[in-house]
Amino acid sequence: MQSSFRWDMRQETLAQQLLDLGYTLESFKQDADQLLDYRLSQNKDPIFSLKYFVTRKEKMGQPIDVQGIVNKTIASLRMK
């Protein structure tokens, strides 16, 4: 199954939120390219919603909570 980005009013609102969070066209393109390269190297599907970028940008710089530390530790211990 193959899907692609869909434009709608929700995506337009999310794009405005990204601009409000400090993204510029160039910084978004750079971030999206890096994320795409990483996800391809991990054999994962690309991100198809701008909501991912909004959530990611909002969480940047916030301290990680206890559950986040546990999740990160477990992920690093998994066998590859």
C-alpha positions in Angstrom: 0.0 0.0 0.0 1.4 3.4 -0.9 0.1 6.7 0.5 1.2 10.2 0.0 0.8 13.7 1.5 -2.7 15.0 1.4 -3.4 18.7 1.5 -6.4 19.8 3.5 -7.3 22.6 5.9 -5.9 20.7 8.9 -2.5 20.5 7.1 -2.7 24.2 6.4 -3.3 25.0 10.1 -0.4 22.7 11.0 1.8 24.6 8.5 0.9 27.8 10.3 1.8 26.3 13.6 5.2 25.3 12.3 5.8 28.8 11.2 4.8 30.1 14.6 7.2 27.6 16.2 10.1 29.2 14.3 10.5 27.0 11.2 11.4 28.8 8.0 11.0 27.1 4.6 14.7 26.3 4.5 14.9 25.0 8.1 11.9 22.8 7.5 13.3 21.4 4.3 16.6 20.6 6.0 14.9 19.0 9.0 12.5 17.0 6.7 15.4 15.8 4.5 17.4 14.7 7.5 14.4 12.9 9.0 13.6 11.2 5.7 17.2 10.0 5.3 17.2 8.6 8.9 13.8 6.8 8.4 15.0 5.3 5.1 18.2 4.1 6.8 16.0 2.4 9.4 13.7 0.9 6.8 10.7 2.8 8.1 8.0 4.7 6.2 8.4 8.4 5.7 6.3 10.8 7.7 3.1 12.0 5.9 1.7 14.5 8.3 2.9 17.9 9.5 1.5 17.1 12.9 4.6 14.9 13.5 6.9 18.0 13.0 4.7 20.2 15.2 4.8 17.7 18.0 8.6 17.2 17.6 9.3 20.9 17.6 7.1 21.5 20.7 9.0 18.8 22.6 12.4 20.1 21.7 14.1 21.6 24.7 11.7 20.2 27.2 13.1 18.1 30.0 12.5 14.4 29.6 10.3 12.8 32.2 10.9 9.5 34.0 8.9 7.4 31.6 10.8 8.9 28.7 14.1 8.0 30.3 12.9 4.4 30.9 11.7 4.1 27.3 15.0 5.5 25.9 17.0 3.0 28.1 14.8 0.1 27.0 15.2 1.1 23.3 19.0 1.3 23.6 19.1 -2.2 25.2 17.1 -4.0 22.6 18.9 -6.6 20.5 19.4 -5.6 16.9 
